[in-house]
Amino acid sequence: MSTPDSSGIDPSVPPSGAGCADCDQAGGWWLHLRRCAACGHVGCCDSSPAQHAAAHAAASGHPVIRTYEPGESWFWNYVTESYVEDGPDLAPPLSHPVAQSTPGPADRVPADWQARLH
């Protein structure tokens, strides 16, 4: 494990919200959430149907994300394809609310959600 390249990481930027910004806009759902370490955009993980975190990284040029799941603290760099444990402390909150369902949001998750994962 290594430390992510801190260039392009802005520890002062708060997350965009409690859920995937793109899924919320489109009425979709997610499995797990990821937070852009540069701009705070919260997107859904690569196992989620829409994979918005990876799409944001590709479109924005912001390659480093941090997990936005309670109890987790790892970073991922899409360019180097490297998983890392340690990175700078980011502005709170560090995860979605603990009471928020996973997958979520609960009212938009289809009954066959497991069959829809990547």
C-alpha positions, -999 to +999 in steps of 0.1 A: +000+000+000+012+035-007+002+071-002-018+088-030-001+115-050-015+146-031-014+168-062-050+174-072-063+165-037-081+194-020-086+185+017-107+216+023-135+208-001-166+191+016-185+163-001-213+172-025-239+155-005-250+123+013-256+102-019-245+099-055-251+133-070-257+118-105-280+090-093-300+115-072-304+137-103-314+108-125-335+089-099-311+060-098-296+040-070-261+028-058-243+001-040-214+020-024-203+056-026-170+072-035-159+108-030-137+128-054-106+139-034-102+170-056-137+185-058-159+165-033-182+151-060-199+120-045-205+092-071-214+056-070-189+027-071-178+006-100-201-022-088-231+001-090-252+001-122-242+036-133-206+037-121-207+075-117-175+079-096-154+064-125-172+085-150-166+117-130-129+108-127-126+103-165-146+135-174-131+158-149-095+146-148-097+141-110-082+106-106-082+102-069-113+091-049-118+082-013-144+058+000-175+075+013-186+044+034-187+045+072-157+029+089-135+030+057-107+053+049-089+041+018-082+061-014-080+048-051-062+064-080-079+056-114-048+065-134-023+043-115-050+018-106-036+017-071-055+012-039-040+031-009-047+031+028-034+065+038-041+099+024-047+134+038-076+141+061-105+155+040-132+179+051-161+163+070-183+144+067-161+114+058-190+091+049-226+090+041-249+089+072-246+056+090-284+053+090-285+056+052-293+023+035-267+003+015-276-001-013-295+031-014-315+051-013-339+025+000-369+038-018-352+035-052-335+001-049-352-025-070-360-059-056-335-076-080-307-052-072-281-079-068-286-091-104-280-055-116-245-051-101-213-050-121 
